[in-house]
Amino acid sequence: MKVVLQNLTKVFVGYHRKKKEEVIAVNDFTFEIPDGKLIGLLGPSGCGKSTTLNLISGLEKPTAGRIFFGEDDVTDLPPEHRGVGLVFQNYALYPHLTVRQNILFPLENLRGREKLSKEQMQERAMNAAKLVQIEELMDRKPGELSGGQQQRVAIARALVKEPRVLLLDEPLSNLDARLRLRTREEIRRIQRETKVTTIFVTHDQEEAMSICDFIVVMKAGVVHQIGKPQEVYDHPVNLFVAKFLGTPPINVFEGQVKDETLYIGEEAVLAVKGAKDGEVYVGIRPEGFVPAADGALTCSLKGVEVTGRDTTIVSSHPLSLNTEIRSVMTAETVVPAGADRVRFALKPNKVKIFSRETEEAIPFEE
């Protein structure tokens, strides 16, 4: 099911010391979500991603704009008539009901032509349970399940209605790191098997980049960039997107462009053909540094961290906006013992430059 958001806006009105204040949670959001794709809404807390999800589900009414499922305008439809399945951060399972009863609950509330027989409901519930691989847990209560199992029950309950759109609101945030990794792989598998259009809200950029077909990066209610995860990572449109995506985060320096050459301080670090002269921010991804005796960029060495397959060189520079510069390379990389400086050559495709004034990306030929 294709989902189209047209100029979607949500304004909340609050009062502070008897003064009316407006907060724009979602600001003129326009996007078409292709049929059968998994889309991630990504951004820091308070950016408007959960509000966007609530608008799509019908839990919130937009201040302006329209929402379409396929060709159907659902903007004014109540949640129960939109055909959405919603999975919350806290799972919202009924503790006094068994897994089977929790999954059956949405079907028992169907009325009219949608009403099913008991046999049909039981068959659907078992099919949903098998899809998320919890069929052996059907007679247990939620309190007898692990966090990951509870999450699967919540997904099964959302899928049992055969929704047109599946909405996931930070569904992995309550799980430990290893379980979160396994569960996100399960979500991707389930989405591919069901082919239901899925919108996934998270503040964890690694989650979004690993399982989503497209990501939507938001800040303060405004959409900054939409695209395939790797494309957004490789070609951020502004400094905010560049800093938000990536672990460790991108290393940012103050620099300048003169005569199509990029300088950090007095050091000419890269040729940037096509870039105009001016003050810039220089973003270098952690994997963009190459230790070299004749490297163009000189940094003060602070330490070396070896973590199995990777080596991280920790350094500093007077023009760095990061507290520490973290450069990630293979574990075979050797740094001379007792060195107090390290020099780097830079990989051109891992270097991004941004206007100091607008923080917008400045294109150049590598």
N, C-alpha and C positions, 0 to 999 in steps of 0.2 A: 504494500500500500504506500503510494507516494504521499508525502506530507509536505504541504506548502505553507510557509509563514509569510504573510504579506504585511510589511510595515508594523510589525507587532510591537506594541508599547504598553508598559504597565507602570503606573504612577501610584505610589502609596502616599496617603496624606496622614501626617502625624501632627502632634502639637507639642511644642517645647516652650514652657513658661507662657502658656496661653497664646503662643504665636503659632499660626498654622505653617507647617513646613511640608514641602513636597519632596519625595525621594523617587527618582526615576530608576526603577529596578531593571527594566528592560527598555532599551531606547531604539526604536525604529529598526527592528530585527527583520530582515528579509532573507529567506533561504528556502531552497527546495531540497528536501531529503528524498533521494531516489528510492524506489521500491526495493525492499529486501536488503537494505544496507544497514550497517551498524555505525551509528554516528555518536561521537563523543562531544559533550559540552564540557569545556575545560576552562578553568580559571581560578583565581584565588577566592577565598571566602568573601561573600558579599558582592560577587561580580554579576549575579543575576541568573546563573545557570539553573538553580532549583526553581526559581520563579518561572523561567521559560518552560520547564517541565510541567509545572503546575498549570500553566496556561494551556499547554497542549492537552493535558489530561482533563481539563475543565474544573479543577479545584480552585482556580482563580479566573476571574473574567478580565479580559484585556481592556485597558483604557482606550486603546485605538488599535486598528489593524484587524486582519482576518486570518482564520486558520482553516485549511482545507485538508481533508483526507481523501485522496484521489480527486474526484470532481465535486465531492460533497463539502459544502460549507458547514463546519461543525462549531463555529465560533459561539453560537448561542445554545448549543445542545448541552444538557447536563452530563456529568461524567458517565453515568450508567448507560447512556445511549450513544456513547462515542465509540465503543468497541475497543477500549484500551485495557491493557494489563499493567498494573503498577506495582513495583517492588520497592519497598521503603528501606531506608538505612537500618532501621531497627527491626526489620522483618515483619512486625505487627501480626504475629501469629496468635491465635486464641489458645491460651495455656491449658484450658480445661477440655479442649477437644483433641482427639487423636490426629495424627498426620492425615489419615484418610478423610476425617471430618473437616479438617482445615482446607484440604484441596477441594472437597465437594461443596464447601460453603457457597462460593459464587454461583454454582449451578442450581442450588436449591432456591435461589432468589429469582431465577428466570421466570417470566410470566408470558402468557399469550402464546404466540406461535413459536417462541424460542424455548418454551418449557420442554424438558426432556423426561423420559421415563426413568425409573430407578435403575434399570439395567443399562440404559444409555449413559447415565451419570457415572455409574460404577466403572463402565468401560473407559470413559474419558479420563476419569481420575487415575485409573491404573496406567493408561497410556502416558499421561503426563508424568506420573511417578517413574515409569521406566525411562522416559526421556532424560530425566535428571538423575537416574540411577539411585532411587531410594525406595524401590518397590518392597524391599524386605523390612522397611521401617514403618509400614502403614498403620500398625496398631500401637505405636508408641506415642507418648505425649511430647510436646516441644521441650519440656524440661529434661527429658531423657536423651536429648540430641546434642551433638556438638554444634558450634557456631556455623561451620560449613554445611552441616546437614540441615540446620534450620534455614539457611540461605537457600538451599535447594528446594525445601518445602515451599518457601515464599515464591520462588520462580515457578514451581509446578502449579501453585494456586493461581498465579497470574496467567499461565499458559492454558489452563484447562478450559477457559472461556473461548479459546481460539481467537484471541484478539487481533484486530487489524494492526495495532501498534503496541509494542512493548516498551514500557518506560522504566528505567532503572535509576533510582536516586541514591548515589553513593553506596551501592550494595555491598562493597567489600571493606569498608572502612572499619568495621568491628572485628575483622579477622586478623590473625597474626600473619607475619610476612610470608611464611611458606604456604599456609593455607590460602592466602590471598592470591598467590601466584597460581596455585592449582585451580582455584575457583574461577579466576578470570579466563583461564584456558577452557574451562567447562562452559562458561557463558558464551564464548566464541563458538564452541562446538554446537551448543544448543541453537544458537542463532542461525548457524549455517544449515543445520538440519531442518529447522522450522521455516526458514526464509522469511520470518516476520520482520518487518521494519522495526529497528530497535534504536532507542535514544538513551544514551548512557551518560549520566552526570557524574563527574569526579573532579577533585582538585589534584589528583595524582597524575602527573603528566606521563609517567612511565606506563601506568595502566592504560591510559587513553591511546598512547602511541603503539602499544603492543597488540591491541585487539580491534581497533576501530578502522573502518574503511575511510572515514573522513573525520577530522576534528574541527571544532569551532572554538577558537580561543577568544574569551571574553574578559572584559575588565570594566567595572563600574557601569554595568548595563549595556555596554557598547561592544559589538562584535569587531574584533581587530583583524582576524584572519580566518579563512576557511580553506581547507585543502586536505590532501592526503598527508598522513603524519610525517613521512620522510620529507615531502616537499616543503612542508611548513618548517620543519627543523633545518633543512638546508637553505631555505630562502625566506627567512622571517621578514615581514614587511616593515617592522619597526623594532626599536630596542626593547620594548616591553615583551614582545613575543620571543625575541632572541633570549632574553634573560629568563623567561618563564619555562622554556623547554630545554631540557638537558640536565643530566646528572653525571658528574658535578656540573654546576652552572657555567655558562660562558664567561670567559675572562674579559673584562672590559677595561680599556685604557683611554686616556685622553691622547689625541693625536692630531695630525694635520696632513692635508694633501697639498703638495707643491709640485707643479710640473709633472703631474701624473705619477708621482711617487708618494708612497705613504710613509710618514715619519712618526715614530714614537720618541719624543724628545729629539735628540740630535741624530738618532739612528734611522737610516733609511731601511725600512723592513720589507717593503714589497712594492713592485710596480703595479699601479692601478690604472690601466689605460682607460680613458673615457671619463674618469672622475674629475670634477672641477676642484680648483683650489679652495681651501677653507678649513676651518676648525671642525674636527669630527670626533666621534667616539669610535674606537676600534674594538670589535668583538672577536675574540679568538676562541674557538671551541677547544676543550681540553685535549682532544685528539689531534689538534692542529699544530702542535709543537714537535719539532725534531731536534734533539740535542746534536749540536755540531760545533766543532772547534772554531769554525769561521762563521758561525751563525750571526744573523743581522741584529737579533734582539738579545740584549744582555740583562740578566736578572740576578738578584742576590739569592743564593741558595739557602733555604731554611731547613730542608730535610728531605728524606726519601722514604716513601712508604711502599713496601712490597706486599701485595695481597694476592698471592697465588699466581694467577695468570697475568696480572697487571702490575706495573710499577707506576707510582704517582710521584712526580717531582714537585715538591712544594717550594715556591719561591716568592719573591716580592719585587716590586718595582715602584719608584716614586710616583709614576703617572697611572698606576693601576687603581681602579675604583673598587676592586675586590680586596678584602683583608689579606687573602692569600691567593696566589696564582697556582692553580692546580693543573698540571700537565700529565695526561695519562698516556702511557705507552706500554709496549710488551715487557714482560718480566725479564727478558734477556738484556734490557737496557742497563748499562753500567755507568754510574757517575763516579768520577775519580774521588777517592777518599781524601778528606781534608779540604776539598774545594770550597771556596766561599762565593764563587760566582758560577753561573751556568749560562751558556749561550745557545740560542735556539734559531734554527731556520724555521720558516712558517709554510704550512701547506696552503696555497692560495685559495682552494675551495673551502677551507675551514675558517677563513678570515672574512668578516662582515664589517662594513663601515656605515655609520649612521650620522646624519646631520646633527651637529651640536645644538642647533636651534630647534628643529622639529622632532628629532629622534627618529625620523623616517629613514629607511634603508637607502643607500646610494649605490646604484649599480656600477659595476666596472668589469672590464674584460680580464679574465684570469691569465 
